Amino acid sequence: MTGLQKGEVYIVEHEDSWAQSFVCEKDILQNILGEWVVDILHIGSTAIPGLKAKPLVDILVGVRKLEDFQKFDFQKLKGQGYYHLAKVKIEGKEVIAKFASLEPLIKTHVVHIVEFEEEWWQKHLLFRDRLIAQPELAKEYEDLKVNLSKEFPENETAYANAKLGFVKRVLAMNME
């Protein structure tokens, strides 16, 4: 997993190795977090077959209640390269990331910790599953991401914010 250096935004061709990277990290996380975890799933663009993406695997961790996050063994997580992104403030979610390097800062995995089967859990899975089920929608998303990565090559926040309209539209779609 090559990862992204802090601040960088670029899109690469889909790699089959992303799925295996998720499986390896799922095992690591399950072993460390154990009883606090209900389920661990692969989400984001790297979970969508054939889709170009940032070389960064997104992982969804479901817990019974978000307060369980405070009970995680952060020393063991740190030993595996995972750190809490305390500056990331999102209501109903905690975020940790795995870094291949701390100097320079290179992030390879982002873990979204949310309450199992609650709103964030449902939204992440719905978005992923709709893109998998509708290749034309996935292609539209890929084109948007490629264009935005060129527009914001050094601004992760602007890149992410510029995708929100598309994400909201997909989540609001009526599926017949």
C-alpha positions in Angstrom: 0.0 0.0 0.0 1.7 3.2 -1.2 -0.5 5.7 0.7 -0.6 9.5 0.5 1.7 12.0 1.9 0.1 14.7 4.1 -1.8 17.2 2.0 -1.5 15.3 -1.3 -4.4 14.3 -3.4 -4.0 12.1 -6.5 -5.9 9.3 -8.1 -4.4 6.0 -9.3 -5.7 3.0 -11.3 -7.6 0.4 -9.3 -5.4 -2.2 -7.6 -6.6 -5.7 -6.7 -4.1 -5.6 -3.8 -6.4 -3.1 -2.0 -8.8 -5.9 -1.1 -6.0 -8.0 0.4 -4.7 -4.9 2.3 -8.1 -4.5 3.8 -8.2 -8.2 4.9 -4.8 -7.9 6.6 -5.8 -4.7 8.4 -9.1 -6.2 9.4 -7.3 -9.1 11.1 -5.0 -6.6 12.9 -7.8 -4.4 14.0 -10.0 -7.4 15.1 -7.1 -8.7 17.2 -6.5 -5.4 18.9 -10.0 -4.2 19.3 -11.6 -7.5 20.0 -14.7 -7.3 22.2 -15.4 -3.7 21.3 -16.0 -4.4 17.6 -19.2 -5.7 16.1 -18.1 -5.7 12.5 -15.3 -4.4 10.2 -15.9 -3.7 6.5 -14.1 -2.3 3.5 -15.6 1.0 2.3 -14.6 3.9 0.1 -13.4 3.9 -3.5 -10.9 1.1 -3.0 -13.8 -1.2 -2.1 -15.4 -0.7 -5.5 -14.1 -3.0 -8.2 -12.3 -1.3 -11.1 -12.7 2.2 -9.7 -9.7 4.6 -9.7 -9.0 5.9 -6.2 -6.5 7.6 -3.9 -4.1 4.9 -2.8 -5.7 4.8 0.7 -7.9 2.0 2.0 -11.0 3.1 4.0 -12.2 0.8 6.7 -15.5 0.9 8.6 -15.5 -0.3 12.2 -18.9 -0.8 13.9 -19.1 -0.5 17.7 -22.1 -1.0 20.0 -21.8 2.6 21.2 -19.3 5.3 20.2 -18.1 5.6 23.8 -16.5 2.2 23.4 -13.8 4.0 21.3 -12.3 5.3 24.6 -11.7 1.7 25.6 -9.5 0.8 22.6 -5.9 -0.2 23.3 -4.2 2.8 21.7 -0.7 1.6 22.6 -1.3 -1.6 20.6 -2.8 0.4 17.8 0.2 2.7 17.8 2.4 -0.4 17.7 0.7 -1.2 14.3 1.1 2.3 13.0 -2.4 3.5 13.9 -3.0 6.9 15.5 -6.2 8.7 16.5 -6.9 11.7 14.3 -8.1 13.9 17.2 -8.3 17.0 15.0 -10.9 15.3 12.8 -14.2 16.3 14.4 -17.2 14.6 12.9 -20.4 14.2 14.9 -21.1 10.5 15.5 -17.7 9.3 14.3 -14.1 8.8 15.5 -11.2 8.4 13.0 -7.9 6.7 13.3 -5.4 6.3 10.5 -2.4 4.0 9.8 0.8 5.6 8.7 3.6 3.9 6.7 5.9 6.7 7.8 5.7 9.6 10.3 8.5 11.5 8.5 7.4 12.3 5.9 3.8 11.7 7.1 2.4 9.0 4.8 -1.1 7.7 5.5 -2.2 4.3 4.1 -5.5 3.4 5.8 -8.3 5.5 7.3 -10.6 3.8 9.9 -14.0 5.2 10.5 -15.4 4.1 13.9 -19.1 4.5 14.1 -22.1 2.9 15.9 -23.0 -0.4 14.2 -26.1 -0.2 12.0 -26.7 3.5 12.9 -26.8 6.5 10.5 -23.0 6.7 9.6 -22.8 2.9 9.2 -25.8 2.9 6.9 -24.6 5.8 4.8 -21.1 4.4 4.2 -22.5 1.1 3.1 -25.3 2.5 1.0 -22.9 4.7 -0.9 -20.5 1.9 -1.5 -23.2 -0.6 -2.5 -24.9 1.8 -4.9 -21.7 2.5 -6.8 -21.0 -1.2 -7.0 -24.5 -1.9 -8.3 -24.4 0.9 -10.8 -21.2 1.1 -12.9 -22.3 4.2 -14.7 -22.7 6.0 -11.3 -19.3 4.7 -10.3 -17.8 6.1 -13.5 -19.4 9.5 -12.9 -17.8 9.5 -9.4 -14.4 8.4 -10.8 -14.5 11.3 -13.3 -15.4 13.7 -10.6 -12.6 12.5 -8.3 -10.0 12.7 -11.1 -11.0 16.3 -12.0 -11.1 17.3 -8.3 -7.7 15.8 -7.7 -6.3 18.0 -10.5 -8.1 21.0 -9.1 -7.0 20.4 -5.5 -3.7 18.4 -5.7 -2.5 19.7 -2.3 -5.7 20.3 -0.4 -7.4 17.1 1.0 -10.1 19.2 2.7 -11.2 21.1 -0.4 -11.1 17.8 -2.4 -13.3 16.0 0.1 -15.7 19.0 0.4 -16.1 19.2 -3.3 -17.3 15.6 -3.5 -20.1 16.1 -0.9 -22.8 17.1 -3.4 -22.3 13.9 -5.4 -22.3 11.8 -2.2 -25.5 13.4 -1.0 -27.2 12.9 -4.4 -26.3 9.2 -4.4 -27.5 8.7 -0.8 -30.8 10.5 -1.7 -31.5 8.5 -4.9 -34.6 6.4 -5.1 -33.7 2.9 -6.0 -36.5 1.1 -7.8 
